[in-house]
């Protein structure tokens, strides 16, 4: 079997049920707790090449000190570095989030842009981060594709693509818009806990019967 537009809604419903006891992605948790596009953006920037269990505490520590672009820009860079450590590339990220805060103040009147093209003009913001700000920060339509979404969408045959950007474009054309906002968070949790990059846990996977397991060489 393969997963297509006839059964994708059912598959998503099954995934939702199986992951309900797992932790949500850190950026999703930030979006729900603070309801701030700016804090979602900063958490996204901190999360790059960093695990959720490191990103969320670092974000929370930083947000105790600053919650707006103006407040963050006023912080000493060394203090930011100390606060967000041990996120990956913490020194570069400390300088980067101050630079982004400055741009938001000077170019966007202190408000994070709410459209993809303007978000992509911010230094260090790629399509993944921009889409996350839209979906988790503004609750607007967008499709965020990270390595989990790209891998799993190909693994269960819904797309056949070579890069995350390609996957995003295909999903925009193919996936029902009612699933756009939730798709990333669901597949990230699924990929972290069940449909792992190497040796996925197919024996306990609730959608195993639908999945052709494309590219899977070893499974448990």
N, C-alpha and C positions, 0 to 999 in steps of 0.2 A: 504493500500500500504506500501511498504518499499523502502528504498534507496539502490541501488545495482550498480554494474558496468555498467549496461545498462543506468542508468539515473544520475549517480553521476556527470558527467561533466555538465549536464544541471542544476542540483541542485546548483553546485558551481557557475555557471554563474548567476543564479538567486540571490544567496546570495551576490555576488559581486555588483550587481546592487542595492540591497536594502541597503547595508551598505556604499555606496559611500559618503554619507554626514556625517558619523560618524568619530570620530578621530581614527587614526591608533594606535596600541599598541606602547608604549614608545620606546621599543627596536627597532621596525621597523623604527620609526622616527629617532632614533640615527643612525641606519645603513644607511639610505638615506642621512642624513645631513652631516655625517662625513666620511662615506665610510672607516671605520677603524675597523678591527676585534677586536683590543684591546679595543676600546671604546664600542663596542657592548658587549664584555665580561664583562667589568666593569659595564655597565648599567644593564646587566642580573643579576649580583651579587647584585646590589643595589635593584633590583626589587623584590627579594624574599620576600614574605609576605608583600609586599608594593603595594599600588595602583598606577596605571599609573600616576595619577595627582600629585602624590608626587615624583615618580621615575624620571620623565622627568626633572622637574626643578632642582632636586638634581644632576642629571647627568650633566646638563648644567652648573651648578655652579662649579662642580668639574672640568669639562673639560676646564673651563676658567683658571684654575690653572695648569693643567697637562693634556697632551694628549699622553704621551708615558710611557712605564714602568719605564724608568730611571727618568723622571720628577716626576712621581707619588711616586716612592720610596723615592725621596729626600724630599717630603713634611713631615712636622711634623704630627704625628698621630692625635694629638689633633685638628690641623687645618682641617684635613680630616673629623673628627667627627663633628666639627662645620659646615663644608660646606655641608655635606650630610644630616644632621638633617632636618626633622624628619623621615627619612626612618626607617623602623622597624629594631631593633637590630643594630643601627648605630655604636655603639662602636665596636661590633664584626665584622661588615662589614668593618669598617675602617682598622682594623688590618688585616682582611682577604684579602682585595684588595692589601695591601702592600706586604703581603706574596706571593700572586699570581704574582705580578709584579717582585718580587725578583726571583721567580722560572723561569719565562719567560726569564729573563736576564741571569741567570746562566745556565739553562738547554736547552734553545731554542734560544740562540743568540739574544734575544730581540724581537723575532717574535712569535706571537701567533700560536700554532700548527694549521694546517689545516686538521687534520684528527681526527676522533672520538676517537680512542684509546688513542692518546696522550693528547687530551683535557681532557679526563676523569682522567688523572694522576694529574691534577691541583687540589689543595686543594679547596674544596667547590664546585667543578664543577660536576654536575650530568648529566644525559642524556638529560634532558630538556635544560639546559644551553649549553651543548656541541653542540647539534643540532641547537640551535639558532645562535651560533657563526658561524657554517658552512653555514646556510641558509641566515642569515641577514648580516653577516660579510664578508663571502667569496663567497656568491651566489652559493654555491655548494649544491648538493643534500643532503637532510636530512629530517627527519620528527620529528618535535618537538611536543611532546604531553604534554600539561598541563592539569589542571582539566577541562577547558572548552572543549578542544579537546576530551578528554576521555569521558566526560559526553555526549556531543552532538553526537559523533560518535556512541555511544550506544543508545542514545535516538532516533535517526532516523534510527536505525536498520542496519547501515552499518557494524558494528562489534558487537560482543557479548563477552565482556571481563570484567575482574574484577579489573584491575589495569592499570595505564597509561603506564607502561612498556609493558604489554601485548598488549595494544592498538597499541603502536608503532610497535611492531613486526608484528601484523596482517596487519596494514596499509602498511608496507614495502612490504608485499607479495601481497596485494590486490589493493592498490591505484595506478593508473597510475602515472608514474614518472613526468609527465608534471604538476601535481598538488602538488608535494611534498613540494616545497619551499613556496608556497602561503597558503597551507592548515591551518597552525597554525594561521597566522595573521587573516585570514578570519573568522575562528571559534572563535577566542578570541573576536573579535569585535562583532560577532553574539551573543556570549554567554553573553557579557556584556550588550548588548542593547535589544536583542530580545529573544533569547533562554536562559533565565535566569535560575539559578539553582533551584529556588523555584518560582512557579507560572509564567511560561514562557508566553510571549505575543503571544499566538497562533492565536488570532483574527486578528493580523496584520502581521503575518508571511507569507512571500511569498512562502514558500515551505510547508505550512501546509498540502496541499493535498497529498504530498508524504510521510509525516512523520507519523509513527505509534505511536509516543509519548510514547515510552517505559519508564516506570517508572514515568510518570507524573501523580501526584495525584490531582493537582489543577492547573488550567490555567486561563489566562485572554484573 
